[in-house]
Amino acid sequence: MKLYQVRKGQFVYYNNELHRVYGIKPMYKLSVHLIKLRDMTQHITNAASVEKYKPTEQDSFIFNHKAYTLNKDRKAEEGDFILIHNPLPDSLDTYSLNEIDVVETVDKQGVVTSNSHGIKHNEYLLMLPGRASDSHPIDYQNSESGEIDNAQDIPPSNPDIELLPSIGDIYKKNDMNEIVEAMVVAVKGHTVYLGGGLEVSQEELMNTEKWEFLYNLLDK
């Protein structure tokens, strides 16, 4: 793909596995920033290394170690996960293509999510837990080279290794008016120490609405 064809929110295959684009930084050699849906780890690459995929009804995939099947026949209920596949935001809305969110309230017009997004019923596909028998698994671009599994309620083998950032990672804070970039200088347990005396939890730093991974110094 060309870089101008890559959009934030697209589902793409990278190294044969399903990812979501969460950022594009044209000024860097590795300009495409991804989250692997299977385990929510972050990766950076270039446009030539990814291939776009448009999710549809009855697709199934692993999201954060659990299997889901996309469905449009049932409206979401409180506690359900939804995939915003057809975003039609108003001027003040902040949600984007293929965001995955949790439903907090439901009415006739749509749902309100845990991130305070108001989503109309025609903007999302419901993520039903489990892999339906007639679903189309999309975890791998080439299913013959990857093992399709249900992964239901199976925790990651070692979440501290998979999810904790590495020393030298550079992050930008997204929820401030001024630009703040900081480097990971130490990791202890679930606490991440950033340059400038900042201390954040692992969970906060992996929240892409608050922090965005830019690059690692070793990649520059």
Secondary structure, 3 states (H helix, E strand, C coil): CCHHHCCCCCEEEECCEEEEEEEECCCCCCCEEEEECCCCCEEEECHHHEEEECCCCCEEEEECCEEEEEECCCCCCCCCEEEECCCCCCCCCCCCCCEEEEEEEECCCEEEECCCCEEEHHHCEEEEECCCCCCEECCECCHHHCCCCCCCCCCCCCHHHHHCCCCCEEEEECCCCCCEEEEEEEEECCEEEECCCEEEEHHHHCCCCCEEEEEEHHHC
